[in-house]
Amino acid sequence: MDEILIRATGLEKRFGDFVAVDGIDFEVHKGEAFGFLGPNGAGKTSTMRMIGAASPMSGGSMSVLGLDPETEGPRLRSRLGVVPQENNLDEELTVKDNLIMYGRYFDLSRAVLKDRIAELLEFVQLTDKADAKVSALSGGMKRRVIIARGLINEPDLYILDEPTTGLDPQARHVLWDRLYRLKQRGVTLIITTHYMDEAEQLCDRLVVMDGGRIVAEGSPRSLIETHTPRDVVELRFPVGVLETITEQIESMSDQTEILADRALVYTDDAEHTIATVTEGSLEPETVLARRSTLEDVFLRLTGRTLVD
C-alpha cells in the first residue's frame, strides 16, 4: 500500500459563485479502501466526478493512476470501474446483454466477454439470472449487476458512489461481502456512503467532508479515538424536563449534547457517569450506555442540522 494511486493538492470545484470543493488535499494508496463521508452538499460527489475525469477541476492539481484527468480523460476512464448512485441499467435487456453492451464500450471481444461475464456473475451470485430481464430483478440484484458491470474492464481503480443506498439490510450485507472480497484481492476502492456502519466495515481510511472541506481524516477507529471519549451515556427524560436540567447534565462532562428527546453524555467511564446520575437528583426514564461510534464522530464534526 505504499504506491499512491491518487494525489490531490488544493483541489477545487466551483459552480459560478458556489464553492463545492474548497482546496482539499488527500492521497489514496494502492490496495486500500478509501472513503468519503459527509452530509448532502459536502462536496463528495463533485470530488468523485473529478477523480473519474467526468468533471473538470476549477483549481488545484490531481494525479490519478499517474494520469492527469484534465488532459488524459479517455485513457483514465478506460482504467476505472464506476458504480453510480442510480440504477441506470437497461431494464428491457437481460442481465447478460447489459454486461455485453457495457463491455463493448471497452472494445472487449465477445469471446473475452463470454468468460468474463460468467466469472463476474458467479462472483456476484447471479449466475442463474444471466438470461433474466433486469426489470424482473429485485433492487439488491440490480445493484449486484451494477457491481459486476463496473468490473467488466478489470479496472485499476473502482469508484462506488453510495453503493447500497435504498437496499434492505440483507441486500446490503451481501454487497458488503462482495466488496470485502474485492478488497482482499487487492482492488483499490473509493467509496462514498451515508452509512456509518458501511464505512466502518469497508474503509481502511476515510475523510469526513463538510462545506467542501476535509474536517477529519484517518481510519474509522482512529477517528473515534481522536474525536470522542470512549463511551456515550444516553439519558431519556419525560417531555419538558430536559429544558430544566440542562446545566446539571452539562456539568457531568466536557462533551454533552441536548437533543429533542434525550441527552448524550460523552465520557471515558460510563459506569461512573451512570452512578452520578443515580446518586443525584436526575430521574431519567431510561439510561443506555454504549461505546462511541463513527456516527458520533460524524455528527460531532458536521452537526445534526438537515441539509437539502
Secondary structure, DSSP 8 states (H G I E B T S, - for coil): --SEEEEEEEEEEEETTEEEEEEEEEEEETT-EEEEE--TTSSHHHHHHHHTTSS--SEEEEEETTB-TTT-HHHHHTTEEEE-SS----TTSBHHHHHHHHHHTTT--HHHHHHHHHHHHHHTT-GGGTTSBGGGS-HHHHHHHHHHHTTTT--SEEEEESTTTT--HHHHHHHHHHHHHHHHTT-EEEEE-S-HHHHHHH-SEEEEEETTEEEEEE-HHHHHHHHS-SEEEEEE--TTTGGGSHHHHHTT-SEEEE-SS-EEEEES-HHHHHHHHHHSS---SEEEEEE--HHHHHHHHH-S----
